[in-house]
């Protein structure tokens, strides 16, 4: 969890996972803290496609990449 009063370190948890792997928040963390996810789940392939075509753009890319994901409406 982010704490605005303290510094934090971010670490990568994966490197080139399977292309069809769904990337989404850990459900137990959402349930424990009674919050909804900020961004919908997506496959690693979909996320990688967005980064390669648009370039890294911080958090805005997570919401924007939904426009490239026709499968999102089916989830």
N, CA, C and O atoms as a Tripos MOL2 file, in Angstrom:
@<TRIPOS>MOLECULE
protein
  300   299    75     0     0
PROTEIN
NO_CHARGES

@<TRIPOS>ATOM
      1 N           0.8420   -1.1760    0.0000 N.3       1 UNK1
      2 CA          0.0000    0.0000    0.0000 C.3       1 UNK1
      3 C           0.8900    1.2430    0.0000 C.2       1 UNK1
      4 O           1.9710    1.2460    0.5880 O.2       1 UNK1
      5 N           0.4300    2.2720   -0.6530 N.am      2 UNK2
      6 CA          1.1830    3.5140   -0.7310 C.3       2 UNK2
      7 C           0.9850    4.3100    0.5530 C.2       2 UNK2
      8 O          -0.1270    4.4240    1.0680 O.2       2 UNK2
      9 N           2.0610    4.8460    1.0450 N.am      3 UNK3
     10 CA          2.0240    5.6890    2.2380 C.3       3 UNK3
     11 C           2.6570    7.0160    1.8450 C.2       3 UNK3
     12 O           3.8590    7.0680    1.5850 O.2       3 UNK3
     13 N           1.8740    8.0880    1.7950 N.am      4 UNK4
     14 CA          2.3780    9.3760    1.3290 C.3       4 UNK4
     15 C           3.4090    9.9910    2.2750 C.2       4 UNK4
     16 O           4.1220   10.9180    1.8900 O.2       4 UNK4
     17 N           3.4960    9.4950    3.4880 N.am      5 UNK5
     18 CA          4.4450   10.0320    4.4550 C.3       5 UNK5
     19 C           5.8040    9.3300    4.4240 C.2       5 UNK5
     20 O           6.7630    9.8200    5.0200 O.2       5 UNK5
     21 N           5.8950    8.2050    3.7480 N.am      6 UNK6
     22 CA          7.1260    7.4120    3.7310 C.3       6 UNK6
     23 C           7.5760    7.1560    2.2970 C.2       6 UNK6
     24 O           6.7600    7.1110    1.3760 O.2       6 UNK6
     25 N           8.8870    6.9900    2.1220 N.am      7 UNK7
     26 CA          9.4100    6.5970    0.8180 C.3       7 UNK7
     27 C           9.0770    5.1380    0.5730 C.2       7 UNK7
     28 O           8.8360    4.3820    1.5140 O.2       7 UNK7
     29 N           9.0650    4.7440   -0.6930 N.am      8 UNK8
     30 CA          8.8230    3.3430   -1.0050 C.3       8 UNK8
     31 C           9.7630    2.9010   -2.1130 C.2       8 UNK8
     32 O          10.3310    3.7220   -2.8340 O.2       8 UNK8
     33 N           9.9140    1.6150   -2.2320 N.am      9 UNK9
     34 CA         10.7160    1.0170   -3.2880 C.3       9 UNK9
     35 C           9.7890    0.1120   -4.0810 C.2       9 UNK9
     36 O           9.0540   -0.6900   -3.5050 O.2       9 UNK9
     37 N           9.8220    0.2370   -5.3960 N.am     10 UNK10
     38 CA          9.0180   -0.6350   -6.2590 C.3      10 UNK10
     39 C           9.9210   -1.6950   -6.8630 C.2      10 UNK10
     40 O          11.0260   -1.4010   -7.3170 O.2      10 UNK10
     41 N           9.4450   -2.9200   -6.8650 N.am     11 UNK11
     42 CA         10.2000   -4.0370   -7.4280 C.3      11 UNK11
     43 C           9.3590   -4.7440   -8.4790 C.2      11 UNK11
     44 O           8.1430   -4.8670   -8.3310 O.2      11 UNK11
     45 N          10.0020   -5.2030   -9.5290 N.am     12 UNK12
     46 CA          9.2890   -5.9790  -10.5400 C.3      12 UNK12
     47 C           9.0500   -7.3830  -10.0070 C.2      12 UNK12
     48 O           9.9240   -7.9710   -9.3700 O.2      12 UNK12
     49 N           7.8580   -7.9170  -10.2710 N.am     13 UNK13
     50 CA          7.5340   -9.2610   -9.8150 C.3      13 UNK13
     51 C           7.6420  -10.2910  -10.9290 C.2      13 UNK13
     52 O           7.5740  -11.4930  -10.6700 O.2      13 UNK13
     53 N           7.8070   -9.8370  -12.1560 N.am     14 UNK14
     54 CA          7.8900  -10.7710  -13.2620 C.3      14 UNK14
     55 C           8.7340  -10.1770  -14.3750 C.2      14 UNK14
     56 O           8.9660   -8.9690  -14.4280 O.2      14 UNK14
     57 N           9.1820  -11.0400  -15.2500 N.am     15 UNK15
     58 CA          9.9020  -10.6060  -16.4260 C.3      15 UNK15
     59 C           9.4720  -11.4960  -17.5780 C.2      15 UNK15
     60 O           9.7550  -12.6940  -17.5840 O.2      15 UNK15
     61 N           8.7940  -10.9170  -18.5440 N.am     16 UNK16
     62 CA          8.2800  -11.6360  -19.7060 C.3      16 UNK16
     63 C           7.4630  -12.8800  -19.3410 C.2      16 UNK16
     64 O           7.8400  -13.9950  -19.7020 O.2      16 UNK16
     65 N           6.3600  -12.6970  -18.6360 N.am     17 UNK17
     66 CA          5.4960  -13.8500  -18.3570 C.3      17 UNK17
     67 C           4.8320  -14.3300  -19.6450 C.2      17 UNK17
     68 O           4.9920  -13.7100  -20.6960 O.2      17 UNK17
     69 N           4.1020  -15.4130  -19.5670 N.am     18 UNK18
     70 CA          3.3870  -15.9310  -20.7340 C.3      18 UNK18
     71 C           2.4760  -14.8360  -21.2770 C.2      18 UNK18
     72 O           1.9030  -14.0670  -20.5060 O.2      18 UNK18
     73 N           2.3410  -14.7630  -22.5930 N.am     19 UNK19
     74 CA          1.5900  -13.6690  -23.2220 C.3      19 UNK19
     75 C           0.1100  -13.6600  -22.8480 C.2      19 UNK19
     76 O          -0.5130  -12.5980  -22.8390 O.2      19 UNK19
     77 N          -0.4640  -14.8260  -22.5380 N.am     20 UNK20
     78 CA         -1.8900  -14.8640  -22.2110 C.3      20 UNK20
     79 C          -2.1580  -14.7610  -20.6980 C.2      20 UNK20
     80 O          -3.2970  -14.9100  -20.2540 O.2      20 UNK20
     81 N          -1.0980  -14.5040  -19.9130 N.am     21 UNK21
     82 CA         -1.2530  -14.3640  -18.4690 C.3      21 UNK21
     83 C          -2.0390  -13.0980  -18.1500 C.2      21 UNK21
     84 O          -1.7110  -12.0180  -18.6400 O.2      21 UNK21
     85 N          -3.0750  -13.2330  -17.3280 N.am     22 UNK22
     86 CA         -3.8540  -12.0720  -16.9140 C.3      22 UNK22
     87 C          -3.0970  -11.3230  -15.8160 C.2      22 UNK22
     88 O          -2.6250  -11.9220  -14.8490 O.2      22 UNK22
     89 N          -2.9920  -10.0160  -15.9820 N.am     23 UNK23
     90 CA         -2.3560   -9.1590  -14.9890 C.3      23 UNK23
     91 C          -3.4700   -8.3940  -14.2910 C.2      23 UNK23
     92 O          -4.2440   -7.6770  -14.9240 O.2      23 UNK23
     93 N          -3.5360   -8.5600  -12.9820 N.am     24 UNK24
     94 CA         -4.5900   -7.9190  -12.2010 C.3      24 UNK24
     95 C          -4.1670   -7.8590  -10.7410 C.2      24 UNK24
     96 O          -3.2470   -8.5700  -10.3370 O.2      24 UNK24
     97 N          -4.8270   -7.0180   -9.9370 N.am     25 UNK25
     98 CA         -4.4640   -6.9380   -8.5190 C.3      25 UNK25
     99 C          -4.7410   -8.2620   -7.7890 C.2      25 UNK25
    100 O          -5.5710   -9.0650   -8.2150 O.2      25 UNK25
    101 N          -4.0430   -8.4560   -6.7110 N.am     26 UNK26
    102 CA         -4.2600   -9.6300   -5.8760 C.3      26 UNK26
    103 C          -5.6220   -9.4610   -5.2040 C.2      26 UNK26
    104 O          -5.8290   -8.5180   -4.4400 O.2      26 UNK26
    105 N          -6.5460  -10.3740   -5.4900 N.am     27 UNK27
    106 CA         -7.9200  -10.2540   -4.9960 C.3      27 UNK27
    107 C          -7.9950  -10.1710   -3.4690 C.2      27 UNK27
    108 O          -8.8380   -9.4550   -2.9280 O.2      27 UNK27
    109 N          -7.1150  -10.9030   -2.7710 N.am     28 UNK28
    110 CA         -7.1330  -10.8820   -1.3140 C.3      28 UNK28
    111 C          -6.8300   -9.4890   -0.7610 C.2      28 UNK28
    112 O          -7.3850   -9.0980    0.2660 O.2      28 UNK28
    113 N          -5.9600   -8.7430   -1.4300 N.am     29 UNK29
    114 CA         -5.6500   -7.3910   -0.9700 C.3      29 UNK29
    115 C          -6.8420   -6.4670   -1.1590 C.2      29 UNK29
    116 O          -7.1310   -5.6330   -0.3020 O.2      29 UNK29
    117 N          -7.5330   -6.6160   -2.2830 N.am     30 UNK30
    118 CA         -8.7120   -5.7870   -2.5270 C.3      30 UNK30
    119 C          -9.8010   -6.0920   -1.5110 C.2      30 UNK30
    120 O         -10.4290   -5.1810   -0.9720 O.2      30 UNK30
    121 N         -10.0210   -7.3710   -1.2540 N.am     31 UNK31
    122 CA        -11.0630   -7.7850   -0.3170 C.3      31 UNK31
    123 C         -10.7300   -7.3450    1.1070 C.2      31 UNK31
    124 O         -11.5920   -6.8370    1.8230 O.2      31 UNK31
    125 N          -9.4900   -7.5420    1.5090 N.am     32 UNK32
    126 CA         -9.0610   -7.1720    2.8590 C.3      32 UNK32
    127 C          -9.2690   -5.6880    3.1200 C.2      32 UNK32
    128 O          -9.6790   -5.2940    4.2110 O.2      32 UNK32
    129 N          -8.9870   -4.8730    2.1240 N.am     33 UNK33
    130 CA         -9.0820   -3.4220    2.3000 C.3      33 UNK33
    131 C         -10.4030   -2.8630    1.7550 C.2      33 UNK33
    132 O         -10.6210   -1.6510    1.7660 O.2      33 UNK33
    133 N         -11.2790   -3.7560    1.2800 N.am     34 UNK34
    134 CA        -12.5970   -3.3780    0.7830 C.3      34 UNK34
    135 C         -12.5390   -2.2600   -0.2710 C.2      34 UNK34
    136 O         -13.2310   -1.2470   -0.1660 O.2      34 UNK34
    137 N         -11.6940   -2.4770   -1.2880 N.am     35 UNK35
    138 CA        -11.5550   -1.5040   -2.3670 C.3      35 UNK35
    139 C         -11.7760   -2.1790   -3.7190 C.2      35 UNK35
    140 O         -11.6280   -3.3940   -3.8470 O.2      35 UNK35
    141 N         -12.1230   -1.3950   -4.7040 N.am     36 UNK36
    142 CA        -12.2820   -1.8880   -6.0680 C.3      36 UNK36
    143 C         -10.9760   -1.6610   -6.8140 C.2      36 UNK36
    144 O         -10.2440   -0.7240   -6.4970 O.2      36 UNK36
    145 N         -10.6710   -2.4970   -7.7990 N.am     37 UNK37
    146 CA         -9.4500   -2.2740   -8.5760 C.3      37 UNK37
    147 C          -9.5470   -0.9610   -9.3540 C.2      37 UNK37
    148 O         -10.6270   -0.5850   -9.8110 O.2      37 UNK37
    149 N          -8.4290   -0.2720   -9.5020 N.am     38 UNK38
    150 CA         -8.4020    0.9760  -10.2630 C.3      38 UNK38
    151 C          -8.4180    0.7260  -11.7650 C.2      38 UNK38
    152 O          -8.9200    1.5450  -12.5340 O.2      38 UNK38
    153 N          -7.8640   -0.4120  -12.1780 N.am     39 UNK39
    154 CA         -7.7430   -0.7280  -13.5960 C.3      39 UNK39
    155 C          -8.2440   -2.1450  -13.8440 C.2      39 UNK39
    156 O          -8.0740   -3.0160  -12.9900 O.2      39 UNK39
    157 N          -8.8520   -2.3870  -14.9880 N.am     40 UNK40
    158 CA         -9.3480   -3.7300  -15.2800 C.3      40 UNK40
    159 C          -8.2040   -4.6910  -15.5970 C.2      40 UNK40
    160 O          -7.1220   -4.2560  -15.9890 O.2      40 UNK40
    161 N          -8.4350   -5.9850  -15.4320 N.am     41 UNK41
    162 CA         -7.3960   -6.9650  -15.7730 C.3      41 UNK41
    163 C          -7.1190   -6.9430  -17.2700 C.2      41 UNK41
    164 O          -7.9830   -6.5870  -18.0700 O.2      41 UNK41
    165 N          -5.9100   -7.3240  -17.6310 N.am     42 UNK42
    166 CA         -5.5330   -7.4070  -19.0490 C.3      42 UNK42
    167 C          -4.4530   -8.4700  -19.1960 C.2      42 UNK42
    168 O          -3.7930   -8.8210  -18.2190 O.2      42 UNK42
    169 N          -4.2720   -8.9710  -20.3800 N.am     43 UNK43
    170 CA         -3.2050   -9.9520  -20.5960 C.3      43 UNK43
    171 C          -1.8770   -9.2200  -20.7070 C.2      43 UNK43
    172 O          -1.8250   -8.0390  -21.0520 O.2      43 UNK43
    173 N          -0.8080   -9.9420  -20.4110 N.am     44 UNK44
    174 CA          0.5160   -9.3520  -20.5460 C.3      44 UNK44
    175 C           0.7630   -8.9590  -21.9920 C.2      44 UNK44
    176 O           1.3840   -7.9260  -22.2450 O.2      44 UNK44
    177 N           0.2970   -9.7480  -22.9450 N.am     45 UNK45
    178 CA          0.4770   -9.4410  -24.3620 C.3      45 UNK45
    179 C          -0.1900   -8.1100  -24.7170 C.2      45 UNK45
    180 O           0.3820   -7.3030  -25.4500 O.2      45 UNK45
    181 N          -1.3820   -7.8850  -24.2030 N.am     46 UNK46
    182 CA         -2.0910   -6.6340  -24.4560 C.3      46 UNK46
    183 C          -1.3370   -5.4420  -23.8650 C.2      46 UNK46
    184 O          -1.1940   -4.4080  -24.5180 O.2      46 UNK46
    185 N          -0.8670   -5.5870  -22.6520 N.am     47 UNK47
    186 CA         -0.1060   -4.5260  -22.0070 C.3      47 UNK47
    187 C           1.1850   -4.2430  -22.7760 C.2      47 UNK47
    188 O           1.5320   -3.0850  -23.0050 O.2      47 UNK47
    189 N           1.8920   -5.2990  -23.1730 N.am     48 UNK48
    190 CA          3.1390   -5.1480  -23.9240 C.3      48 UNK48
    191 C           2.8960   -4.4570  -25.2600 C.2      48 UNK48
    192 O           3.6920   -3.6140  -25.6730 O.2      48 UNK48
    193 N           1.8040   -4.8050  -25.9400 N.am     49 UNK49
    194 CA          1.4580   -4.1600  -27.2030 C.3      49 UNK49
    195 C           1.2770   -2.6590  -27.0120 C.2      49 UNK49
    196 O           1.7590   -1.8600  -27.8140 O.2      49 UNK49
    197 N           0.5860   -2.2880  -25.9580 N.am     50 UNK50
    198 CA          0.3700   -0.8640  -25.6990 C.3      50 UNK50
    199 C           1.6970   -0.1470  -25.4630 C.2      50 UNK50
    200 O           1.9270    0.9160  -26.0390 O.2      50 UNK50
    201 N           2.5610   -0.6980  -24.6400 N.am     51 UNK51
    202 CA          3.8550   -0.0790  -24.3430 C.3      51 UNK51
    203 C           4.6820    0.0640  -25.6150 C.2      51 UNK51
    204 O           5.3270    1.0920  -25.8240 O.2      51 UNK51
    205 N           4.6680   -0.9540  -26.4630 N.am     52 UNK52
    206 CA          5.4720   -0.8950  -27.6920 C.3      52 UNK52
    207 C           4.9310    0.1010  -28.7030 C.2      52 UNK52
    208 O           5.7080    0.6730  -29.4670 O.2      52 UNK52
    209 N           3.6280    0.3250  -28.7310 N.am     53 UNK53
    210 CA          3.0640    1.2550  -29.7140 C.3      53 UNK53
    211 C           2.9850    2.6840  -29.1840 C.2      53 UNK53
    212 O           3.1230    3.6300  -29.9590 O.2      53 UNK53
    213 N           2.7680    2.8600  -27.8980 N.am     54 UNK54
    214 CA          2.5950    4.2020  -27.3250 C.3      54 UNK54
    215 C           3.7840    4.6660  -26.4900 C.2      54 UNK54
    216 O           3.9470    5.8650  -26.2650 O.2      54 UNK54
    217 N           4.6140    3.7390  -26.0290 N.am     55 UNK55
    218 CA          5.7110    4.0950  -25.1460 C.3      55 UNK55
    219 C           5.2340    4.2120  -23.7110 C.2      55 UNK55
    220 O           4.0370    4.3730  -23.4730 O.2      55 UNK55
    221 N           6.1460    4.1340  -22.7450 N.am     56 UNK56
    222 CA          5.7540    4.2350  -21.3400 C.3      56 UNK56
    223 C           5.2240    5.6310  -21.0320 C.2      56 UNK56
    224 O           5.8250    6.6310  -21.4230 O.2      56 UNK56
    225 N           4.0890    5.6940  -20.3240 N.am     57 UNK57
    226 CA          3.4640    6.9740  -20.0070 C.3      57 UNK57
    227 C           2.9430    6.9960  -18.5760 C.2      57 UNK57
    228 O           1.9460    7.6620  -18.2990 O.2      57 UNK57
    229 N           3.5830    6.2970  -17.6810 N.am     58 UNK58
    230 CA          3.1460    6.3010  -16.2870 C.3      58 UNK58
    231 C           1.8090    5.6130  -16.0950 C.2      58 UNK58
    232 O           1.4460    4.7380  -16.8800 O.2      58 UNK58
    233 N           1.0720    5.9950  -15.0640 N.am     59 UNK59
    234 CA         -0.1910    5.3510  -14.7370 C.3      59 UNK59
    235 C          -1.2550    5.5570  -15.8010 C.2      59 UNK59
    236 O          -2.1630    4.7350  -15.9230 O.2      59 UNK59
    237 N          -1.1660    6.6360  -16.5760 N.am     60 UNK60
    238 CA         -2.1930    6.9060  -17.5860 C.3      60 UNK60
    239 C          -2.2960    5.7760  -18.6060 C.2      60 UNK60
    240 O          -3.3610    5.5630  -19.1850 O.2      60 UNK60
    241 N          -1.2070    5.0550  -18.8290 N.am     61 UNK61
    242 CA         -1.2440    3.9770  -19.8160 C.3      61 UNK61
    243 C          -2.1400    2.8210  -19.3720 C.2      61 UNK61
    244 O          -2.6380    2.0760  -20.2150 O.2      61 UNK61
    245 N          -2.3500    2.6630  -18.0930 N.am     62 UNK62
    246 CA         -3.1720    1.5570  -17.6240 C.3      62 UNK62
    247 C          -4.6330    1.7540  -18.0150 C.2      62 UNK62
    248 O          -5.2840    0.8070  -18.4560 O.2      62 UNK62
    249 N          -5.1450    2.9370  -17.8630 N.am     63 UNK63
    250 CA         -6.5140    3.2270  -18.2700 C.3      63 UNK63
    251 C          -6.6460    3.3390  -19.7760 C.2      63 UNK63
    252 O          -7.6170    2.8530  -20.3560 O.2      63 UNK63
    253 N          -5.6780    3.9750  -20.4110 N.am     64 UNK64
    254 CA         -5.7060    4.1720  -21.8590 C.3      64 UNK64
    255 C          -5.6300    2.8570  -22.6120 C.2      64 UNK64
    256 O          -6.2660    2.7140  -23.6560 O.2      64 UNK64
    257 N          -4.8770    1.9020  -22.1140 N.am     65 UNK65
    258 CA         -4.6920    0.6570  -22.8570 C.3      65 UNK65
    259 C          -5.9830   -0.1460  -22.9700 C.2      65 UNK65
    260 O          -6.0540   -1.0750  -23.7740 O.2      65 UNK65
    261 N          -7.0040    0.1880  -22.1840 N.am     66 UNK66
    262 CA         -8.2880   -0.5000  -22.3180 C.3      66 UNK66
    263 C          -8.8840   -0.2960  -23.7080 C.2      66 UNK66
    264 O          -9.5960   -1.1610  -24.2180 O.2      66 UNK66
    265 N          -8.5920    0.8420  -24.3120 N.am     67 UNK67
    266 CA         -9.1440    1.1370  -25.6330 C.3      67 UNK67
    267 C          -8.6260    0.1830  -26.6920 C.2      67 UNK67
    268 O          -9.2650   -0.0050  -27.7270 O.2      67 UNK67
    269 N          -7.4660   -0.4260  -26.4400 N.am     68 UNK68
    270 CA         -6.8920   -1.3910  -27.3710 C.3      68 UNK68
    271 C          -7.3130   -2.8180  -27.0580 C.2      68 UNK68
    272 O          -6.9150   -3.7420  -27.7670 O.2      68 UNK68
    273 N          -8.1090   -3.0210  -26.0130 N.am     69 UNK69
    274 CA         -8.4300   -4.3560  -25.5400 C.3      69 UNK69
    275 C          -9.8870   -4.7190  -25.8330 C.2      69 UNK69
    276 O         -10.7610   -4.4760  -25.0000 O.2      69 UNK69
    277 N         -10.1580   -5.2940  -27.0040 N.am     70 UNK70
    278 CA        -11.5410   -5.6710  -27.3180 C.3      70 UNK70
    279 C         -12.0720   -6.7700  -26.4050 C.2      70 UNK70
    280 O         -13.2870   -6.9170  -26.2740 O.2      70 UNK70
    281 N         -11.1920   -7.5470  -25.7700 N.am     71 UNK71
    282 CA        -11.6210   -8.6200  -24.8940 C.3      71 UNK71
    283 C         -12.1170   -8.0950  -23.5550 C.2      71 UNK71
    284 O         -12.8410   -8.7970  -22.8490 O.2      71 UNK71
    285 N         -11.7370   -6.8610  -23.1900 N.am     72 UNK72
    286 CA        -12.1030   -6.3270  -21.8800 C.3      72 UNK72
    287 C         -13.6330   -6.3100  -21.7040 C.2      72 UNK72
    288 O         -14.1320   -6.6240  -20.6230 O.2      72 UNK72
    289 N         -14.3620   -5.9520  -22.7420 N.am     73 UNK73
    290 CA        -15.8160   -5.8870  -22.6290 C.3      73 UNK73
    291 C         -16.4410   -7.2620  -22.4050 C.2      73 UNK73
    292 O         -17.5750   -7.3590  -21.9370 O.2      73 UNK73
    293 N         -15.7090   -8.3180  -22.7340 N.am     74 UNK74
    294 CA        -16.2320   -9.6820  -22.5850 C.3      74 UNK74
    295 C         -15.9380  -10.2610  -21.2170 C.2      74 UNK74
    296 O         -16.4410  -11.3340  -20.8830 O.2      74 UNK74
    297 N         -15.1070   -9.5540  -20.3930 N.am     75 UNK75
    298 CA        -14.7170  -10.0840  -19.0780 C.3      75 UNK75
    299 C         -15.7800   -9.7890  -18.0560 C.2      75 UNK75
    300 O         -15.6340  -10.1560  -16.8900 O.2      75 UNK75
@<TRIPOS>BOND
     1     1     2 1
     2     2     3 1
     3     3     4 2
     4     3     5 am
     5     5     6 1
     6     6     7 1
     7     7     8 2
     8     7     9 am
     9     9    10 1
    10    10    11 1
    11    11    12 2
    12    11    13 am
    13    13    14 1
    14    14    15 1
    15    15    16 2
    16    15    17 am
    17    17    18 1
    18    18    19 1
    19    19    20 2
    20    19    21 am
    21    21    22 1
    22    22    23 1
    23    23    24 2
    24    23    25 am
    25    25    26 1
    26    26    27 1
    27    27    28 2
    28    27    29 am
    29    29    30 1
    30    30    31 1
    31    31    32 2
    32    31    33 am
    33    33    34 1
    34    34    35 1
    35    35    36 2
    36    35    37 am
    37    37    38 1
    38    38    39 1
    39    39    40 2
    40    39    41 am
    41    41    42 1
    42    42    43 1
    43    43    44 2
    44    43    45 am
    45    45    46 1
    46    46    47 1
    47    47    48 2
    48    47    49 am
    49    49    50 1
    50    50    51 1
    51    51    52 2
    52    51    53 am
    53    53    54 1
    54    54    55 1
    55    55    56 2
    56    55    57 am
    57    57    58 1
    58    58    59 1
    59    59    60 2
    60    59    61 am
    61    61    62 1
    62    62    63 1
    63    63    64 2
    64    63    65 am
    65    65    66 1
    66    66    67 1
    67    67    68 2
    68    67    69 am
    69    69    70 1
    70    70    71 1
    71    71    72 2
    72    71    73 am
    73    73    74 1
    74    74    75 1
    75    75    76 2
    76    75    77 am
    77    77    78 1
    78    78    79 1
    79    79    80 2
    80    79    81 am
    81    81    82 1
    82    82    83 1
    83    83    84 2
    84    83    85 am
    85    85    86 1
    86    86    87 1
    87    87    88 2
    88    87    89 am
    89    89    90 1
    90    90    91 1
    91    91    92 2
    92    91    93 am
    93    93    94 1
    94    94    95 1
    95    95    96 2
    96    95    97 am
    97    97    98 1
    98    98    99 1
    99    99   100 2
   100    99   101 am
   101   101   102 1
   102   102   103 1
   103   103   104 2
   104   103   105 am
   105   105   106 1
   106   106   107 1
   107   107   108 2
   108   107   109 am
   109   109   110 1
   110   110   111 1
   111   111   112 2
   112   111   113 am
   113   113   114 1
   114   114   115 1
   115   115   116 2
   116   115   117 am
   117   117   118 1
   118   118   119 1
   119   119   120 2
   120   119   121 am
   121   121   122 1
   122   122   123 1
   123   123   124 2
   124   123   125 am
   125   125   126 1
   126   126   127 1
   127   127   128 2
   128   127   129 am
   129   129   130 1
   130   130   131 1
   131   131   132 2
   132   131   133 am
   133   133   134 1
   134   134   135 1
   135   135   136 2
   136   135   137 am
   137   137   138 1
   138   138   139 1
   139   139   140 2
   140   139   141 am
   141   141   142 1
   142   142   143 1
   143   143   144 2
   144   143   145 am
   145   145   146 1
   146   146   147 1
   147   147   148 2
   148   147   149 am
   149   149   150 1
   150   150   151 1
   151   151   152 2
   152   151   153 am
   153   153   154 1
   154   154   155 1
   155   155   156 2
   156   155   157 am
   157   157   158 1
   158   158   159 1
   159   159   160 2
   160   159   161 am
   161   161   162 1
   162   162   163 1
   163   163   164 2
   164   163   165 am
   165   165   166 1
   166   166   167 1
   167   167   168 2
   168   167   169 am
   169   169   170 1
   170   170   171 1
   171   171   172 2
   172   171   173 am
   173   173   174 1
   174   174   175 1
   175   175   176 2
   176   175   177 am
   177   177   178 1
   178   178   179 1
   179   179   180 2
   180   179   181 am
   181   181   182 1
   182   182   183 1
   183   183   184 2
   184   183   185 am
   185   185   186 1
   186   186   187 1
   187   187   188 2
   188   187   189 am
   189   189   190 1
   190   190   191 1
   191   191   192 2
   192   191   193 am
   193   193   194 1
   194   194   195 1
   195   195   196 2
   196   195   197 am
   197   197   198 1
   198   198   199 1
   199   199   200 2
   200   199   201 am
   201   201   202 1
   202   202   203 1
   203   203   204 2
   204   203   205 am
   205   205   206 1
   206   206   207 1
   207   207   208 2
   208   207   209 am
   209   209   210 1
   210   210   211 1
   211   211   212 2
   212   211   213 am
   213   213   214 1
   214   214   215 1
   215   215   216 2
   216   215   217 am
   217   217   218 1
   218   218   219 1
   219   219   220 2
   220   219   221 am
   221   221   222 1
   222   222   223 1
   223   223   224 2
   224   223   225 am
   225   225   226 1
   226   226   227 1
   227   227   228 2
   228   227   229 am
   229   229   230 1
   230   230   231 1
   231   231   232 2
   232   231   233 am
   233   233   234 1
   234   234   235 1
   235   235   236 2
   236   235   237 am
   237   237   238 1
   238   238   239 1
   239   239   240 2
   240   239   241 am
   241   241   242 1
   242   242   243 1
   243   243   244 2
   244   243   245 am
   245   245   246 1
   246   246   247 1
   247   247   248 2
   248   247   249 am
   249   249   250 1
   250   250   251 1
   251   251   252 2
   252   251   253 am
   253   253   254 1
   254   254   255 1
   255   255   256 2
   256   255   257 am
   257   257   258 1
   258   258   259 1
   259   259   260 2
   260   259   261 am
   261   261   262 1
   262   262   263 1
   263   263   264 2
   264   263   265 am
   265   265   266 1
   266   266   267 1
   267   267   268 2
   268   267   269 am
   269   269   270 1
   270   270   271 1
   271   271   272 2
   272   271   273 am
   273   273   274 1
   274   274   275 1
   275   275   276 2
   276   275   277 am
   277   277   278 1
   278   278   279 1
   279   279   280 2
   280   279   281 am
   281   281   282 1
   282   282   283 1
   283   283   284 2
   284   283   285 am
   285   285   286 1
   286   286   287 1
   287   287   288 2
   288   287   289 am
   289   289   290 1
   290   290   291 1
   291   291   292 2
   292   291   293 am
   293   293   294 1
   294   294   295 1
   295   295   296 2
   296   295   297 am
   297   297   298 1
   298   298   299 1
   299   299   300 2
@<TRIPOS>SUBSTRUCTURE
     1 UNK1         2 RESIDUE 1 A UNK
     2 UNK2         6 RESIDUE 1 A UNK
     3 UNK3        10 RESIDUE 1 A UNK
     4 UNK4        14 RESIDUE 1 A UNK
     5 UNK5        18 RESIDUE 1 A UNK
     6 UNK6        22 RESIDUE 1 A UNK
     7 UNK7        26 RESIDUE 1 A UNK
     8 UNK8        30 RESIDUE 1 A UNK
     9 UNK9        34 RESIDUE 1 A UNK
    10 UNK10       38 RESIDUE 1 A UNK
    11 UNK11       42 RESIDUE 1 A UNK
    12 UNK12       46 RESIDUE 1 A UNK
    13 UNK13       50 RESIDUE 1 A UNK
    14 UNK14       54 RESIDUE 1 A UNK
    15 UNK15       58 RESIDUE 1 A UNK
    16 UNK16       62 RESIDUE 1 A UNK
    17 UNK17       66 RESIDUE 1 A UNK
    18 UNK18       70 RESIDUE 1 A UNK
    19 UNK19       74 RESIDUE 1 A UNK
    20 UNK20       78 RESIDUE 1 A UNK
    21 UNK21       82 RESIDUE 1 A UNK
    22 UNK22       86 RESIDUE 1 A UNK
    23 UNK23       90 RESIDUE 1 A UNK
    24 UNK24       94 RESIDUE 1 A UNK
    25 UNK25       98 RESIDUE 1 A UNK
    26 UNK26      102 RESIDUE 1 A UNK
    27 UNK27      106 RESIDUE 1 A UNK
    28 UNK28      110 RESIDUE 1 A UNK
    29 UNK29      114 RESIDUE 1 A UNK
    30 UNK30      118 RESIDUE 1 A UNK
    31 UNK31      122 RESIDUE 1 A UNK
    32 UNK32      126 RESIDUE 1 A UNK
    33 UNK33      130 RESIDUE 1 A UNK
    34 UNK34      134 RESIDUE 1 A UNK
    35 UNK35      138 RESIDUE 1 A UNK
    36 UNK36      142 RESIDUE 1 A UNK
    37 UNK37      146 RESIDUE 1 A UNK
    38 UNK38      150 RESIDUE 1 A UNK
    39 UNK39      154 RESIDUE 1 A UNK
    40 UNK40      158 RESIDUE 1 A UNK
    41 UNK41      162 RESIDUE 1 A UNK
    42 UNK42      166 RESIDUE 1 A UNK
    43 UNK43      170 RESIDUE 1 A UNK
    44 UNK44      174 RESIDUE 1 A UNK
    45 UNK45      178 RESIDUE 1 A UNK
    46 UNK46      182 RESIDUE 1 A UNK
    47 UNK47      186 RESIDUE 1 A UNK
    48 UNK48      190 RESIDUE 1 A UNK
    49 UNK49      194 RESIDUE 1 A UNK
    50 UNK50      198 RESIDUE 1 A UNK
    51 UNK51      202 RESIDUE 1 A UNK
    52 UNK52      206 RESIDUE 1 A UNK
    53 UNK53      210 RESIDUE 1 A UNK
    54 UNK54      214 RESIDUE 1 A UNK
    55 UNK55      218 RESIDUE 1 A UNK
    56 UNK56      222 RESIDUE 1 A UNK
    57 UNK57      226 RESIDUE 1 A UNK
    58 UNK58      230 RESIDUE 1 A UNK
    59 UNK59      234 RESIDUE 1 A UNK
    60 UNK60      238 RESIDUE 1 A UNK
    61 UNK61      242 RESIDUE 1 A UNK
    62 UNK62      246 RESIDUE 1 A UNK
    63 UNK63      250 RESIDUE 1 A UNK
    64 UNK64      254 RESIDUE 1 A UNK
    65 UNK65      258 RESIDUE 1 A UNK
    66 UNK66      262 RESIDUE 1 A UNK
    67 UNK67      266 RESIDUE 1 A UNK
    68 UNK68      270 RESIDUE 1 A UNK
    69 UNK69      274 RESIDUE 1 A UNK
    70 UNK70      278 RESIDUE 1 A UNK
    71 UNK71      282 RESIDUE 1 A UNK
    72 UNK72      286 RESIDUE 1 A UNK
    73 UNK73      290 RESIDUE 1 A UNK
    74 UNK74      294 RESIDUE 1 A UNK
    75 UNK75      298 RESIDUE 1 A UNK
